[in-house]
Amino acid sequence: MSNDRLNNYVGGIWVSSDATETYSVCNPATTEPLATVPMGGAAEVDAAVAAARAAYPAWRRTPVVDRVQPLYVLKGLMEKHAGELAAMVTKENGKNLAEAMGSVRRGIQMVEVACGSPSLMMGQALEDVARGIDSYSIRQPMGVFAAIAPFNFPAMVPLWFAPFAVACGNTFLIKPSEQTPLSQQLLFELIDEAGFPAGVLNMVHGGKAAVNAILEHPDIEGVSFVGSSPVAELVYREASARGKRVQALGGAKNFLVVMPDADREFTLKAITDSAFGCCGERCLAAAVILAVGDAHEWLREGLPGHLNAVTVGDGSQEGIFMGPLINEPQKGKVEGYIATGVEQGAELLVDGRGVETGLPGWFVGPTLFDKVTPEMTIATEEIFGPVLCLSQTETLDQAMEVIHDHPLANASSIFTTSGGPARQFQYEVDASMCGVNIGVAAPMSFFGFGGAKGSFFGDLKAHGREAFDFYTDRKVVIARW
């Protein structure tokens, strides 16, 4: 792809932006310029919302069995072009091709589940709630919704929202991350081909000004967001204060508890995959390993070998496990956390700084600390990079106390071969996404996705059945004839 200026997709056509400020998208492995993104603001958002609002009345009156037909077509087109989408994710984000393809496959699964809307949109009914009176509830769409997407899963995350929203009868606006807009650009070419009526699905490029315009726009009924917790809280506060529905998915500090009886080789591999897959730039990545009792000894001995076996480089090349971080500032931030860990007394077992790849990109290798205590910066703050912390506790109860004391609660897992600790863990853990012998506790598209405490702001989680609650209003009818 040449370094072209990208266009918005509004009202069923590609339109140029008048924004004078731009952002340069680069391949994070090679630093090659890929595209120029116009940093649109209120004017671009206004135009997209106007198109969505104009399309809404006819789309809302379209029977749900007809509304899902373009989604069926889109699913087929995504299947056909999955390789292209995955390659674009790798080029703009840096993750390896297998990871990129996995994210595309999960996005396709979202579209597939949304195709089941004729069943999932059904309401409830009860005859004779009183003598001669019947009552029933129906789901109705609400209007224009919007999603503000992150850089780390650029093809997948917008599909957590858009297919469900439009299947419910709403119209939609997506603002992709300015850092990784190209896979979404390709996806909208497929959306254009799929046959959605003009204005049902729209895309606007931009940064902070576009986000603020979405949060403030009076014709947007609800907002979905994925990003860091401070921004998620801001999005929730600003949008909800204007009467909008909000689901704001924030950051994470994911704890993995390892019991002494865990399957050792399986656990070591699962931890490595979880912590260093996608270069640690995912909200489900393992961040802190709480080794209970004797588990600490074999984890300390076994993890360095697994880390040293991780291949680092251009994710588009065969045999590469871990690609680069998204940009130079993020690399500096991660290296700063490593330095802070050393300064605060953690033991650096594997240092990923200065990893050799032969490429000019923004690489940090797998990094492992031991003797990490709960008050250390590397144990409390979300690093969003390939840094793993190892801590020891004497009992499962002590491990649970560490987890309970942390303000974030996105995902958490336990590794054990015993049912008792597994049940205690899933019963007590704060995180809304809980794994048992699972390194990345990622719910499938027919279950809800979202954390707890400071990792989620709102009431209804992403995708699954909760999506149909978020994107519809329940109307109760009480009828006497």
MILO-323986 format. One record per residue (C-alpha): x, y negated, z. Coordinates in Angstrom, 3 decimals. Example, Ala and Ser with C-alpha at 12.3 -4.5 7.8 and 13.67 -1.06 7.14 Angstrom:
REM residues 2
> x  y  z
> 12.300  4.500  7.800
> 13.670  1.060  7.140
REM end
This chain:
REM residues 481
> x  y  z
> 0.000  0.000  0.000
> 1.313  -3.421  -0.890
> 1.350  -6.274  1.576
> -2.097  -7.492  0.471
> -4.418  -9.797  2.383
> -7.380  -7.786  3.612
> -11.023  -8.652  3.002
> -14.058  -8.370  5.252
> -17.029  -6.165  4.388
> -20.234  -8.157  4.858
> -23.698  -7.543  3.459
> -22.572  -4.628  1.317
> -19.750  -6.448  -0.490
> -16.069  -7.243  0.081
> -15.584  -10.921  0.900
> -12.475  -12.990  1.530
> -11.875  -14.816  4.792
> -11.096  -18.515  4.981
> -8.978  -17.995  8.108
> -5.590  -19.705  7.873
> -3.991  -17.726  10.713
> -2.832  -14.224  9.739
> -1.271  -11.128  11.295
> 1.284  -8.943  9.537
> 0.639  -5.193  9.791
> 3.829  -3.126  9.727
> 4.657  0.573  9.733
> 5.931  1.004  13.315
> 8.408  3.705  12.273
> 10.039  1.840  9.394
> 8.934  -1.783  10.083
> 7.794  -1.923  6.434
> 5.123  -4.630  5.886
> 1.797  -3.037  4.953
> -0.845  -5.744  4.859
> -1.793  -9.240  5.951
> -4.837  -9.551  8.195
> -6.865  -12.781  8.258
> -7.505  -13.719  11.877
> -11.126  -14.666  11.433
> -13.297  -16.234  14.085
> -16.787  -17.549  14.650
> -17.566  -18.317  11.000
> -16.756  -14.791  9.858
> -18.672  -13.223  12.741
> -21.665  -15.489  12.051
> -21.757  -14.369  8.425
> -21.587  -10.686  9.342
> -24.254  -11.000  12.038
> -26.521  -12.886  9.634
> -26.173  -10.048  7.106
> -26.836  -7.443  9.783
> -29.833  -9.345  11.111
> -31.295  -9.699  7.618
> -30.905  -5.971  7.013
> -32.412  -4.944  10.351
> -36.199  -5.191  9.735
> -36.185  -2.866  6.709
> -33.651  -0.488  8.278
> -35.620  -0.356  11.540
> -38.727  0.680  9.572
> -36.857  3.359  7.649
> -37.798  6.806  9.045
> -34.975  8.351  11.032
> -34.881  11.361  8.692
> -34.037  8.911  5.906
> -31.633  6.831  7.997
> -29.359  9.828  8.510
> -29.071  10.652  4.806
> -26.194  8.195  4.173
> -24.479  9.684  7.231
> -24.613  13.120  5.624
> -23.023  11.632  2.514
> -20.398  9.835  4.610
> -19.498  13.068  6.386
> -18.898  14.752  3.033
> -16.793  11.846  1.803
> -14.729  11.872  4.986
> -14.153  15.610  4.604
> -12.988  15.025  1.035
> -10.673  12.143  1.967
> -9.560  13.366  5.413
> -5.958  13.718  4.279
> -5.858  10.131  3.006
> -7.410  8.820  6.214
> -4.929  10.746  8.366
> -1.961  9.571  6.307
> -3.131  5.985  6.720
> -3.472  6.405  10.492
> 0.098  7.701  10.647
> 1.387  4.857  8.468
> -0.222  2.058  10.471
> -0.139  3.580  13.975
> 2.874  5.912  14.001
> 1.384  9.114  15.432
> 2.277  12.333  13.644
> 0.102  13.726  10.873
> -1.357  16.526  12.995
> -2.455  14.035  15.651
> -3.816  11.691  13.000
> -5.764  14.498  11.357
> -7.132  15.548  14.739
> -8.478  12.048  15.294
> -10.052  11.980  11.836
> -11.660  15.370  12.469
> -13.103  14.058  15.738
> -14.478  11.037  13.884
> -16.156  13.333  11.369
> -17.670  15.233  14.277
> -19.198  11.977  15.558
> -20.921  11.442  12.215
> -22.101  15.048  12.273
> -23.688  14.713  15.716
> -25.364  11.436  14.721
> -26.971  13.309  11.821
> -28.999  15.122  14.488
> -30.789  11.910  15.415
> -34.263  13.109  14.338
> -34.154  15.450  17.339
> -32.109  13.262  19.666
> -34.346  10.226  19.110
> -37.407  12.048  20.406
> -39.273  10.619  23.370
> -41.522  12.186  26.006
> -45.254  12.687  26.361
> -47.760  13.762  28.997
> -51.450  14.328  28.393
> -53.935  13.226  31.081
> -51.689  11.161  33.318
> -55.091  10.127  34.635
> -58.560  11.234  33.543
> -58.857  10.447  29.838
> -55.529  8.641  29.706
> -52.382  9.895  27.938
> -48.894  8.494  28.224
> -45.795  8.814  26.105
> -42.443  7.119  25.713
> -40.707  6.336  22.447
> -37.199  5.157  21.592
> -36.969  1.980  19.540
> -33.907  0.263  18.053
> -33.027  -3.187  19.306
> -31.230  -5.132  16.563
> -27.585  -5.937  15.869
> -24.796  -4.224  17.817
> -21.016  -4.656  17.603
> -17.855  -2.732  18.453
> -14.408  -4.103  19.277
> -11.917  -1.321  18.516
> -8.373  -0.624  19.810
> -5.159  0.051  17.875
> -4.435  3.554  19.138
> -7.160  5.574  17.367
> -8.112  3.279  14.501
> -10.113  5.743  12.409
> -11.844  7.562  15.262
> -12.932  5.067  17.920
> -15.273  2.948  15.754
> -17.061  6.209  14.951
> -17.776  6.694  18.651
> -20.319  3.927  18.153
> -21.359  3.019  14.606
> -22.982  6.312  13.444
> -25.142  6.552  16.569
> -26.166  2.899  16.428
> -27.295  2.942  12.800
> -28.956  6.350  13.107
> -31.056  4.840  15.893
> -32.177  2.092  13.514
> -29.840  -0.741  14.501
> -27.416  -2.605  12.262
> -23.757  -2.882  13.144
> -20.564  -4.940  13.080
> -17.085  -3.501  13.616
> -14.033  -5.571  14.475
> -11.031  -3.276  14.046
> -7.746  -3.949  15.785
> -5.691  -6.418  13.803
> -2.705  -4.157  14.471
> -4.214  -1.106  12.725
> -6.963  -2.176  10.302
> -6.034  -0.088  7.259
> -7.711  3.226  8.058
> -10.899  1.297  8.834
> -10.522  -0.495  5.516
> -10.370  2.900  3.798
> -13.318  4.174  5.827
> -15.440  1.216  4.706
> -14.667  2.057  1.103
> -16.290  5.420  1.854
> -19.161  3.711  3.701
> -19.715  1.556  0.622
> -19.892  4.711  -1.492
> -22.201  6.543  0.938
> -25.256  4.452  0.083
> -26.080  2.491  3.246
> -28.313  -0.493  2.485
> -26.461  -3.799  2.348
> -25.884  -5.301  5.781
> -26.422  -2.135  7.816
> -22.679  -1.692  8.440
> -20.266  -4.638  8.403
> -16.605  -5.226  9.214
> -14.794  -8.416  10.173
> -11.045  -8.812  10.718
> -9.795  -11.075  13.453
> -8.305  -11.437  16.905
> -9.288  -13.179  20.125
> -11.467  -15.779  18.395
> -13.512  -13.059  16.688
> -13.873  -11.168  19.967
> -15.114  -14.285  21.741
> -17.569  -14.960  18.928
> -18.981  -11.445  19.274
> -19.349  -11.786  23.047
> -21.103  -15.144  22.726
> -23.281  -14.557  19.668
> -26.983  -14.837  20.565
> -28.084  -12.390  17.853
> -25.915  -9.477  19.045
> -27.858  -7.210  21.401
> -24.997  -5.094  22.680
> -21.218  -4.645  22.564
> -18.977  -1.582  22.746
> -15.306  -2.084  23.620
> -12.216  0.075  24.113
> -8.973  -1.380  25.478
> -7.142  -2.288  28.666
> -9.026  -2.620  31.947
> -8.461  -6.370  32.419
> -9.880  -7.066  28.960
> -12.678  -4.514  29.428
> -13.742  -6.308  32.609
> -13.651  -9.644  30.775
> -15.731  -8.265  27.894
> -18.270  -6.830  30.322
> -18.516  -10.026  32.327
> -18.835  -12.380  29.352
> -21.231  -10.251  27.300
> -23.476  -9.120  30.146
> -23.767  -12.706  31.393
> -25.447  -13.429  28.055
> -27.926  -10.610  28.486
> -26.198  -8.074  26.240
> -25.855  -4.374  26.820
> -22.180  -3.521  27.317
> -20.083  -0.372  27.430
> -16.480  -1.435  28.042
> -14.007  1.430  28.231
> -10.840  0.370  30.013
> -7.410  1.656  30.946
> -6.171  4.703  32.781
> -3.625  6.156  35.144
> -4.342  9.836  34.730
> -3.285  12.277  37.433
> -2.559  15.944  36.762
> -2.511  18.128  39.880
> -0.399  21.272  39.650
> -0.918  24.044  42.183
> 1.872  26.515  43.002
> -0.076  29.375  41.383
> -0.451  27.643  38.000
> 0.725  29.494  34.888
> 4.182  27.946  34.612
> 4.994  27.966  30.901
> 1.441  27.123  29.910
> 1.388  24.214  32.367
> 4.773  22.833  31.300
> 3.717  22.802  27.662
> 0.294  21.305  28.415
> 1.870  18.508  30.485
> 4.385  17.724  27.736
> 1.691  17.619  25.053
> -0.543  15.437  27.227
> 2.091  12.918  28.322
> 3.953  12.506  25.039
> 1.389  13.209  22.340
> 0.558  10.004  20.451
> 3.656  8.525  22.153
> 1.609  8.247  25.355
> -0.556  5.557  23.742
> -3.899  7.092  24.641
> -6.228  6.643  27.581
> -6.242  10.387  28.292
> -2.454  10.838  28.510
> -0.953  12.402  31.628
> 0.748  9.687  33.663
> 1.462  11.123  37.131
> 1.997  14.774  38.003
> 1.067  15.566  41.602
> 2.992  18.757  42.357
> 1.498  20.580  45.306
> 3.991  22.412  47.511
> 6.339  24.791  45.704
> 5.092  23.684  42.277
> 7.456  20.717  42.486
> 10.562  22.872  42.222
> 9.664  24.636  38.982
> 8.212  21.481  37.451
> 11.411  19.556  38.170
> 13.485  22.355  36.697
> 11.294  23.077  33.681
> 10.056  19.702  32.437
> 13.426  18.231  31.293
> 13.953  21.097  28.850
> 10.516  20.558  27.342
> 11.129  16.815  27.031
> 14.510  17.297  25.404
> 12.892  19.569  22.810
> 10.501  16.803  21.697
> 11.402  15.585  18.213
> 11.112  11.817  17.765
> 10.872  10.020  14.432
> 8.616  9.037  11.549
> 5.297  10.788  12.155
> 4.763  11.290  8.435
> 7.712  13.702  8.310
> 7.355  17.407  8.974
> 8.551  18.642  12.357
> 8.147  15.328  14.205
> 6.260  15.624  17.490
> 6.381  12.007  18.670
> 6.345  8.845  16.618
> 7.053  5.214  17.569
> 5.251  2.779  19.801
> 2.915  0.369  18.047
> 5.206  -2.693  17.987
> 8.340  -4.299  19.385
> 6.628  -6.038  22.349
> 5.162  -2.704  23.471
> 8.595  -1.100  23.222
> 10.028  -3.864  25.392
> 7.207  -3.456  27.877
> 7.769  0.295  28.211
> 11.525  -0.109  28.589
> 10.839  -2.729  31.244
> 8.751  -0.229  33.213
> 11.603  2.291  33.020
> 14.037  -0.283  34.398
> 11.585  -1.165  37.171
> 11.239  2.503  38.124
> 14.995  2.793  38.538
> 15.160  -0.460  40.549
> 12.417  0.737  42.914
> 14.192  3.994  43.707
> 12.594  6.623  41.464
> 14.982  9.260  40.136
> 15.331  9.079  36.358
> 15.662  12.679  35.138
> 15.229  11.998  31.407
> 15.841  8.533  29.931
> 14.139  7.836  26.609
> 15.735  4.446  26.046
> 18.082  4.324  23.099
> 16.744  7.473  21.475
> 18.441  8.064  18.096
> 16.145  8.379  15.073
> 18.083  6.687  12.289
> 15.076  4.419  11.737
> 14.560  0.725  12.538
> 11.186  1.272  14.178
> 10.011  0.834  17.759
> 11.009  4.113  19.394
> 11.280  5.155  23.030
> 11.918  8.824  23.749
> 10.199  10.986  26.365
> 11.040  9.731  29.842
> 10.687  11.546  33.176
> 10.911  10.221  36.722
> 10.955  12.254  39.943
> 10.558  11.109  43.544
> 7.844  8.663  42.526
> 5.823  7.291  45.430
> 2.284  5.871  45.148
> 3.300  2.245  45.779
> 5.851  2.103  42.929
> 4.932  0.042  39.883
> 5.356  3.016  37.542
> 2.856  4.947  39.685
> 0.228  2.225  39.829
> 0.197  0.373  36.484
> -0.829  1.731  33.094
> 2.356  1.982  31.013
> 0.776  3.168  27.748
> 3.955  4.819  26.582
> 5.991  8.049  26.894
> 6.801  7.785  30.607
> 5.842  10.572  33.009
> 6.042  10.395  36.804
> 6.525  13.409  39.087
> 5.442  13.257  42.730
> 5.214  15.929  45.424
> 2.428  16.493  47.930
> 2.171  19.221  50.524
> -1.509  20.027  49.995
> -4.334  19.573  47.521
> -6.079  17.323  50.041
> -3.080  14.985  50.035
> -3.079  14.952  46.236
> -6.769  14.048  46.255
> -6.069  11.138  48.622
> -3.516  9.736  46.155
> -6.063  9.980  43.353
> -8.863  8.434  45.425
> -6.655  5.474  46.386
> -5.965  4.469  42.786
> -8.300  1.851  41.267
> -8.475  3.568  37.852
> -10.273  6.859  37.213
> -10.472  7.754  33.551
> -9.421  11.412  33.261
> -7.774  13.896  35.584
> -6.914  17.603  35.501
> -5.827  20.440  37.744
> -3.673  23.424  36.801
> -4.333  26.555  38.828
> -5.289  30.197  38.492
> -7.580  30.053  41.539
> -11.243  29.107  41.538
> -11.282  27.504  44.979
> -8.881  24.622  44.263
> -10.419  24.159  40.812
> -13.905  23.765  42.267
> -12.727  21.425  45.027
> -10.946  19.294  42.458
> -13.843  18.944  40.032
> -16.223  18.350  42.948
> -14.146  15.574  44.558
> -12.174  13.851  41.806
> -13.278  10.306  40.907
> -12.526  10.493  37.185
> -15.548  11.016  34.954
> -13.566  13.229  32.582
> -12.212  16.216  34.485
> -10.068  19.078  33.202
> -9.284  22.510  34.597
> -6.116  23.828  32.943
> -6.625  21.162  30.243
> -3.896  18.614  29.546
> -6.099  16.141  27.667
> -9.632  16.168  29.084
> -11.312  14.766  25.955
> -15.066  15.415  25.732
> -16.508  16.585  22.443
> -18.811  14.224  20.567
> -21.977  15.780  21.996
> -20.870  14.895  25.553
> -20.380  11.395  26.960
> -16.967  9.694  26.997
> -15.923  7.152  29.597
> -14.217  6.761  32.950
> -15.131  5.533  36.419
> -14.053  2.826  38.856
> -11.833  0.281  37.052
> -11.646  2.409  33.905
> -15.219  1.691  32.809
> -17.533  -1.300  32.957
> -21.173  -0.676  32.179
> -23.776  2.002  32.776
> -23.954  4.202  29.676
> -20.910  5.981  28.244
> -19.875  6.426  24.614
> -21.275  9.044  22.224
> -23.209  12.146  23.273
> -26.798  11.794  24.491
> -25.955  8.599  26.342
> -25.413  6.869  22.991
> -29.113  7.218  22.248
> -29.930  5.548  25.553
> -27.489  2.708  24.880
> -28.668  1.985  21.347
> -32.427  2.192  21.974
> -35.036  0.731  24.270
> -37.586  3.098  25.773
> -41.145  1.889  25.349
> -43.826  3.584  27.448
> -47.352  3.692  25.992
> -50.410  4.331  28.216
> -53.422  5.019  26.008
> -57.161  5.517  26.624
> -59.572  6.144  23.746
REM end
